[in-house]
Amino acid sequence: MPASPSTARAINDRLALRLLQQEGPLTAGRLKQLTGLSRPSVADLVERLTASGLIAVVGESGEQRRGPNAKLYGIVADRAHLAALDVRTEGVSVLVSDLLGRVFAEASAPIGDDAGTGPAVEQAVALVERVAKEAGADRLHTVGIGVPGLIDPVSGELRDSSGLPAWHRRLVDALQERLPRARVSVENETNLAALAEQRDGAARDRDTFVLLWFGMGIGAAVVLDGKLRRGASGGTGEIGFLPVPGTTGLPSATDCGGGFHSLAAAGAIAGLAAECGVTAVPLAHEPRAAALVREAVDGAPSPAADRFLDALADRVALGAAAVISVLDPGCVVLAGEIGRAGGTVLAARVQERLARMSPLPTEVRASSLGGEAVLRGALLTARDRAQDELFAPAR
């Protein structure tokens, strides 16, 4: 059944807006080429989008050209301001951008374990308000938040977890109360990192891959056929609970101790470094385990560093092989502060081991977005949500 005229107009408008977002300002003639629409159809959509305040004339395509076809049209980027938050156990990072993703202000603040739930929430909310003010944002249209916890796939809310500070759950509600006109959404940090790597990072050429996150905790994000997979309860990727050989016990429903977490999380990696005789002085705000991996990779070559990296690659490959045997993703991205510190050196060692352990060909890549992956993912989801609403046809 052919689309109705109103549906066809809505589809054409969204297509034009996406092109303007991806390509930058375009002339009507260039829009005609890229969309395949007729000249009258392009003229109509330009008139509609201009009247709605979504696009505006931002220049001309050449000094010698004149007339309507020479006008450059671009998205009115300040139609909406967006905020992205990366919420960690020990603090918060915030940035504010426009509709095109141009960052106007950003800041981070530590939040100590002894702050208390109320003061911790107030610190985080005040940071968001301060960054928004510095960015010149009178109000925030959409706020995207990344957290180290499980998200209920039905409600979209952060689930209760004894392993996370109480202020994490309170923060989402507090932001919605303080910013009643903003659309506030929350997502697992590993999932956001995967979305960012898929859109702008190491997995740009892959529609199926797994991102493994190594930090204070361990997690995985699964992208199959271009879509993020969450599972029935939102727990896809909880590989810290994966039973593996080499631990002193088995994990339980409430404790990942004895699972893959006990082999490859930050605490276990620090212990492994000590066994191998690797030491390091952390940089400012650098986690100790990440500093140890960085020193082994970038420092002076030594038998101790080789032993440490080989043993670490053995551990990472053990968990990765289990994921690969079930999903066959073809590509694994190593992320989190440990994956970032290990870079291509660790990735190559893991890939070599997987080639021996599994018949399924798998490329192992290091994250190319590093510590910005979660914030980038939170911003991308905020932009998508804002654009879905703003670019929707008038009813």
C-alpha positions, 0 to 999 in steps of 0.5 A, spaced: 500 500 500 503 506 498 504 511 503 499 517 504 501 524 502 502 526 509 506 520 511 510 521 505 512 528 507 514 526 514 518 521 511 521 526 506 522 531 512 526 526 516 530 524 511 532 531 509 534 533 516 538 526 517 542 528 511 543 535 514 545 533 520 550 528 517 553 532 511 552 539 514 549 545 510 546 543 503 543 547 498 536 545 495 539 542 489 544 538 493 538 535 497 535 533 491 541 529 489 541 526 495 534 524 496 532 523 489 526 527 490 523 532 485 525 539 485 518 541 487 518 536 493 524 539 495 522 546 495 516 544 499 520 540 504 525 546 505 519 551 506 515 546 511 522 545 515 524 553 515 517 555 517 517 550 523 524 553 525 528 546 524 532 549 519 534 556 516 539 559 511 546 559 513 549 562 507 550 561 500 554 555 496 559 560 492 560 567 491 558 568 484 552 564 485 545 567 486 538 565 487 534 560 491 538 554 489 545 557 492 542 558 499 545 553 504 540 550 509 542 548 516 539 545 522 537 550 527 542 547 532 540 551 538 533 549 538 535 544 543 540 543 548 542 536 551 546 534 557 550 527 557 552 524 564 557 519 566 555 517 573 561 512 576 561 510 583 566 515 585 563 521 581 560 524 575 562 527 568 557 532 565 557 535 558 552 540 555 551 540 547 546 543 542 542 538 537 548 537 532 552 535 538 557 541 539 559 541 546 559 548 549 561 546 556 563 540 560 566 538 567 567 533 572 566 532 580 568 527 585 563 524 590 566 521 596 563 514 599 562 518 605 558 524 602 551 521 604 545 520 599 542 526 599 549 531 599 551 526 593 545 527 589 545 535 590 552 535 588 551 531 582 545 535 580 548 542 582 554 540 577 549 539 571 546 546 573 552 549 573 555 546 566 548 548 563 549 555 565 556 555 563 553 553 556 548 558 555 542 553 556 536 556 558 533 549 559 535 542 557 531 539 552 534 532 553 538 528 559 542 522 557 545 518 563 550 512 563 550 508 570 554 502 572 547 498 573 542 494 570 536 497 566 529 494 567 527 493 559 520 494 560 520 501 565 527 503 563 529 505 570 535 503 574 534 497 578 536 496 585 543 493 586 546 492 593 553 493 589 551 501 587 551 507 591 544 509 593 545 516 590 545 513 583 538 511 583 536 518 587 539 522 582 535 520 576 529 522 580 532 528 582 534 531 575 527 530 573 524 534 579 529 539 578 528 539 570 521 538 570 521 540 562 527 535 560 526 528 558 531 524 562 533 517 560 538 512 563 542 507 560 547 502 562 554 504 561 557 498 557 551 499 553 552 506 551 560 505 550 558 500 545 553 504 541 558 510 541 564 505 538 559 503 533 557 510 531 563 513 532 569 508 534 572 502 533 566 498 531 564 503 525 564 497 520 561 492 524 553 491 525 555 485 529 560 485 535 561 484 543 564 490 547 567 487 553 568 492 559 574 491 564 574 496 570 572 496 577 567 491 574 566 487 568 560 487 563 559 486 556 554 489 551 552 485 545 550 488 538 547 483 533 545 485 526 545 493 528 541 492 534 543 492 542 540 486 545 538 487 552 535 480 554 529 478 558 531 482 564 536 487 562 541 482 564 545 481 557 552 482 558 553 480 566 559 476 564 562 478 571 558 472 574 560 467 568 563 461 572 570 460 569 576 455 571 582 458 575 577 461 581 577 459 588 569 458 588 563 459 584 559 466 583 552 466 587 545 470 585 548 476 589 555 475 588 560 475 582 565 473 586 568 466 584 566 468 577 570 471 571 570 478 575 575 474 580 579 473 574 579 480 570 576 486 574 581 491 577 582 488 584 584 481 580 588 485 575 592 489 581 593 482 584 596 479 578 601 485 577 604 484 584 605 476 582 608 478 576 613 484 579 609 489 575 609 496 579 606 503 576 605 510 579 598 512 577 597 518 573 592 524 576 585 520 577 588 514 573 585 507 577 591 503 579 589 497 575 589 501 569 596 504 571 599 497 572 597 495 565 599 502 562 606 501 565 606 494 562 604 496 555 608 503 554 614 502 559 621 499 558 620 492 556 621 487 561 620 479 563 615 481 568 611 486 564 611 480 558 609 475 564 603 480 566 601 481 559 601 474 557 597 472 564 592 478 563 591 476 556 590 469 558 584 471 563 581 476 558 581 470 552 578 465 557 571 470 558 571 472 551 572 465 548 565 463 552 562 469 549 564 468 542 562 460 543 555 462 544 554 469 540 559 468 534 560 476 533 566 476 529 569 482 533 570 483 540 572 490 542 576 491 549 573 497 553 573 500 560 579 503 563 583 496 563 581 495 555 583 502 554 590 502 557 592 495 554 590 498 547 592 494 541 598 490 545 593 487 549 588 486 543 593 483 539 595 478 545 587 476 546 586 475 539 592 470 538 589 466 544 582 466 541 585 463 535 587 457 538 581 456 543 576 457 538 574 455 531 570 461 530 574 467 527 574 473 531 577 480 530 579 483 537 580 491 537 581 496 542 576 501 544 578 508 539 574 512 544 577 511 550 574 514 557 569 518 553 565 512 550 560 513 555 559 520 555 559 520 547 554 514 548 549 518 553 550 524 548 548 520 542 542 517 545 540 524 548 540 527 541 537 521 538 531 522 543 531 529 542 531 529 534 525 523 534 521 528 537 523 535 534 523 532 527 516 528 528 511 531 523 506 536 526 499 532 528 
